[in-house]
Structure formats: C-alpha cells, structure tokens
Amino acid sequence: MREHGQTMHYVYLLRSIRNPDQCYISETTDLKKRLAEHNAGLSIHTNKFRPWEIEVYLGFKDKVKAIEFETYLKHGSGHAFRKKHFWSKI
C-alpha cells in the first residue's frame, strides 16, 4: 500500500485459527499478499499452523523503524508489551 507516494511497511501479528496459542510476527509491504502466502503454506515457519488470521498490524513509513519494532516485539521486553497490548490470552 502507498500513502502519498510512499511505500508503507507493516509489522503484523498473526494468530493461528486452529491453534490460537500459536502466533507469528513479521514485516511486509503487502499484507493481503503475505497473509495469502502464509495460508497457502509457502512459509516454513507458519505452514504447520494454517490457517492464519491477522490479529493486528501497524504501518510505518520508514522500513528501518518497522524492522526495529518487529525485532522489539520478538525479544526481551517486547514480549510483555505485545502480550499486554495485542494478545493478552497468550
């Protein structure tokens, strides 16, 4: 997606529909395409827990900031942050 001529970079959090305790976090510029790829089994990291749904996504104009936020959510205090703000059941 483009906003005012800029490519947006999305950090997205997926939840498995069949196994709701399984979650996945990544970054993309095309949410619809990426979700379709996950649900088609094209990612070795997510193909065992298909189908997936998007739990939440955040858009960034700056790719570096998106990657930094993705990394934050995957490590250290980012675990507590994402549990508190995005999926408290996990």
Buried (B, 14 or more C-beta within 10 A) or exposed (E): EEEEEEEBBBBBBBBBEEEBEBBBBBBBBEBEEBBEBBBEEEBEEBEEBBBBEBBBBBBBEEEEEBBBBBBBBEEEEBEEEBEEEBBEEE
